[in-house]
């Protein structure tokens, strides 16, 4: 495996929390951060692949059926409802 050095600046509070969690896991801070980044990359790639797959199967007929049955409401009403919702 090739490795690349990357200087990382973290807020003190995040670094301290990461150090504590790395210690609890029994690994170095570097290992813990590497693992955390790998998990994030994996989840983002998985989500992107999932949505790309869903989009590739999409047909315009489904959305048109939805739009035909949708109520005819002025855009201003939708904006007002969204801004006043609890």
N, C-alpha and C positions, 0 to 999 in steps of 0.2 A: 504494500500500500504506500503510495506517495503521500507525503505530508507537506503541508505548507504552513509557515508561521504567519500569524495574523495578530497584530497588536490590538487588543480589545480594551476599550474604556467603558467601564460600567459605573453607574451610580454606586456609592458606598453601600447603601442599603441592599441593593441587589447582589453585590459581590458578597456581602456578609451572609445573606440568606443562602446563596449558592455554596459558599464555603461550609456552612452548617449542614446543608443537605448532602454535600459530597462526603463530609465526615461521617454522617449517619449511614451513608451507603458504603463506606469503607473504600472510597476511591479518591484519586487526586482531584483537585478543582478542575484541572485541564481535562481529565477524563469525563468528569461530570458535565462540563460545558459542551464537550464534543458530543456526548450522548444526547444532551438536550437539543442541540442544533440538528443532529441526525434525525431525531424523532419529529421535530418540526418540519424538516425538509420532506420526510416520508409522508407525513399527514397532508401537507399542502399538495404534493405530487399526486397522492391518492385521490384527494378531492378534485383536483384539476382533471385527472383522467376520468373520474366518475362523471363529472359534469360534461366533459367532452363527449363521452359515450352517450349520455342522455340526449345531448343536443344533436348528435349524429342520427339518432332514431326519430327525431321530432318531425312531425308532418304539419303543414299549415292547416289541415282540416280541423284538428283539435282546437286550436286557438280561434279559428273562425267560428266554430260552433259555440265557444264560450262568448266571444264578442257579440254574436248575433243575439244571444240570450241575456247579455248584460244590460242593466237599466241605463237609460239615457240620462245621465246626470252631468250638469255643467262642471267643468274642471274646478271652478272656484269652490263649489260645495265640497268636493273631495279634499281640497287643501284645508278648508275650514274644519272639517271633521278630524283630519289628522292632527291639526294644531291644538284642538280643544279636547282630544281624547285623553282619558285619565292615564 
